[in-house]
């Protein structure tokens, strides 16, 4: 715990050093260039974003689409887990089969279809994020359920427990830490896909702002987006890690 | 004397890769009587003792022959404790023990005091709110044993459950099993490949042969103290009447 805390602090020191280096080099030493913007211009650009581009609304649009949809997908899987993830369920077979297609076809293609199917609206973004989160968590759960120690199941079964009891009280609980750990991966995955989705689809969101910045070749704006995204992702990760360590503290092996 | 548990001509096969019939066991016969409180099934390594215990437990019903409990074909399951004790790391000790209590009929459910008695019996008093995560095999075995006791079984099956414990813990657990067997009139069946282990704890050993698995001999404790079985088993092994010594832990 202490070691990981110190190692994390080292990373932050490193980032702070890079920021100081950027300020010294690009503000005072180097002439204006297309590599990185000047810190003073970046600051002005940051203020402009709030004033002219409804930055807060765009951030809220992206963040809410991502987290609400992912949470909704998690809740739906949790509620219907015994109907869709038990061995006898046809949904499990369908889900795993779809998951295999998913490995061959890039997910962003599904997103492109959604853009065509749905009118340009906020709902298509929510639907896309829900679909991606649901299929990711469903597949992860199905894979992890196969890894649950058979001896554990047999031992509880020998005490008179039926299939549903074992699924709910043993198998599902056994996979929860692995599911929680996979949220880190899902989190990065959703952020990347959502930015691309908004970039293509337009509407509101950070992806839309990113498209505008690229269109106008506005380096300072791009830089601000980068920093904002980094902070948002880092903040999201910290919350996920906090709950992961607090609630799913155990390891089965 | 009527046997409590009886295996009659038990055979198990599986289909090999080329569709050939592979024999795991053939015509296994043994019985466990009222006076046998701790019986060991001594098998060579890789013999299939877990498979046999799963069959005795009622988890695996894919075999030929008969398993009788109190003279009737077994129709309920017997508690099975695998090699790696099944303590659930997300539940504390008391919740681990009472997990299967809710499966029983309301009138048969144990009260909190009765559950506490079981925790006391397995020696976990004071650890009720501890989580088994990262705890020793001995600790986790005690939890698994207490949980099995909740359903008031007649027989408990142990699948080499002591193998992963250190000597000191093993000695404590031997004492615990003996105590529970006497106090609750419960019979234990331990499957193991360790001659010293079964010699230390059992009052009957069912000695199994290798390839195909079959019953070689049943040896009863003649009450002459520790080491009696070991001597007898070693004689059998050295005479070449059963598998050689390298197939066992001594």
Contacts between the chains, C-beta under 8 A, distances in Angstrom:
chain1	res1	chain2	res2	distance
A	149	B	84	7.4
A	151	B	82	3.8
A	151	B	83	7.4
A	151	B	84	6.4
A	151	B	86	7.0
A	152	B	82	7.8
A	152	B	86	4.9
A	152	B	88	8.0
A	154	B	54	6.5
A	154	B	57	7.7
A	154	B	59	4.9
A	154	B	80	6.2
A	154	B	82	7.1
A	155	B	79	7.8
A	155	B	80	5.5
A	155	B	81	6.4
A	155	B	82	5.5
A	155	B	86	4.3
A	155	B	144	7.2
A	156	B	86	6.8
A	156	B	99	7.5
A	156	B	100	7.2
A	157	B	59	6.1
A	157	B	77	7.1
A	158	B	57	4.9
A	158	B	58	7.1
A	158	B	59	5.8
A	158	B	77	4.7
A	158	B	78	6.5
A	158	B	79	5.3
A	158	B	80	4.0
A	158	B	157	7.8
A	159	B	77	7.5
A	159	B	79	5.7
A	159	B	100	4.5
A	159	B	103	7.5
A	159	B	147	6.8
A	159	B	148	6.6
A	159	B	150	7.5
A	159	B	151	5.5
A	160	B	76	7.9
A	160	B	77	6.5
A	160	B	100	6.4
A	160	B	103	5.3
A	160	B	104	7.7
A	160	B	151	6.2
A	161	B	100	6.1
A	161	B	103	5.9
A	162	B	103	8.0
A	165	B	103	6.6
A	169	B	99	6.8
A	170	B	88	7.0
A	173	B	88	7.0
A	173	B	90	5.1
A	176	B	90	7.5
A	249	B	133	7.3
A	250	B	89	3.7
A	250	B	90	5.2
A	250	B	131	7.1
A	250	B	133	4.5
A	251	B	89	6.9
A	251	B	133	7.0
A	252	B	89	6.4
